[in-house]
Amino acid sequence: MDNLHRLSKGAPVPRGSRLGYAEGGLVGELALSPAAAPTVNQSVRIVNSIDPRVTKDFLTSSEGEKVILNIISRNNAALKQALS
């Protein structure tokens, strides 16, 4: 499906280790301009919770448990301080 979406936008589609367009032909070297280069060390936090029950359902799932364990492991000292 990803390749079909790329084709519909006119973007190059991977062909093994090389790229090509829907009409044929190989794509030349792809180089990112400095403005298009990915930015490193940026943090984005998105919280989208419409209904508290949705959050509760997620946090009680296996994926939610992984999130909770990651939060605890990253904030171990703060957790110990809060519990003492």
C-alpha positions as CSV (number, residue, x, y, z in Angstrom):
1,M,0.0,0.0,0.0
2,D,2.9,2.4,0.8
3,N,4.2,2.0,-2.8
4,L,0.8,2.7,-4.2
5,H,0.5,5.9,-2.2
6,R,3.9,6.9,-3.3
7,L,2.9,6.3,-7.0
8,S,-0.2,8.3,-6.6
9,K,1.8,11.3,-5.3
10,G,4.4,10.9,-8.1
11,A,7.2,10.0,-5.7
12,P,9.9,7.5,-6.5
13,V,9.1,3.9,-5.5
14,P,11.9,1.6,-4.2
15,R,13.0,-1.1,-6.6
16,G,15.3,-3.3,-4.6
17,S,18.3,-1.2,-3.9
18,R,17.5,1.4,-6.6
19,L,14.6,3.9,-7.0
20,G,12.4,4.3,-10.1
21,Y,9.3,6.3,-11.2
22,A,6.0,4.9,-12.3
23,E,6.8,5.8,-15.9
24,G,10.1,4.0,-15.8
25,G,13.7,5.1,-15.5
26,L,16.0,5.3,-12.6
27,V,16.1,8.2,-10.2
28,G,19.4,10.0,-9.9
29,E,21.3,10.5,-6.7
30,L,19.1,11.7,-3.9
31,A,20.6,14.3,-1.7
32,L,18.9,16.2,1.1
33,S,19.4,19.9,1.2
34,P,20.3,21.3,4.7
35,A,16.8,22.6,5.1
36,A,15.4,19.1,4.4
37,A,17.8,17.2,6.5
38,P,16.3,15.6,9.6
39,T,16.7,17.4,12.8
40,V,18.2,15.4,15.6
41,N,17.6,15.7,19.4
42,Q,14.1,17.1,19.1
43,S,11.4,15.9,21.5
44,V,7.7,15.9,20.6
45,R,5.1,14.9,23.1
46,I,1.5,14.5,21.8
47,V,-1.2,13.8,24.3
48,N,-4.6,13.1,22.8
49,S,-7.2,11.8,25.3
50,I,-10.8,12.6,24.6
51,D,-12.3,10.3,27.2
52,P,-10.5,9.2,30.4
53,R,-11.9,5.7,29.9
54,V,-9.9,5.5,26.6
55,T,-6.7,6.3,28.6
56,K,-7.6,3.8,31.2
57,D,-8.3,1.1,28.6
58,F,-4.9,1.8,27.0
59,L,-2.9,1.8,30.3
60,T,-4.4,-1.5,31.3
61,S,-3.4,-3.1,28.0
62,S,0.0,-4.8,27.4
63,E,1.2,-1.8,25.4
64,G,0.1,0.5,28.1
65,E,1.9,-1.5,30.7
66,K,5.1,-1.2,28.6
67,V,4.6,2.6,28.6
68,I,4.2,2.7,32.4
69,L,7.3,0.5,32.9
70,N,9.3,2.8,30.6
71,I,8.2,5.9,32.6
72,I,9.2,4.2,35.8
73,S,12.6,3.1,34.6
74,R,13.3,6.6,33.2
75,N,12.2,8.3,36.5
76,N,13.5,5.7,39.0
77,A,15.0,8.3,41.4
78,A,11.9,10.5,41.4
79,L,9.7,7.4,42.0
80,K,11.8,6.3,45.0
81,Q,11.7,9.8,46.5
82,A,7.9,10.0,46.0
83,L,7.4,6.6,47.7
84,S,9.6,7.3,50.7
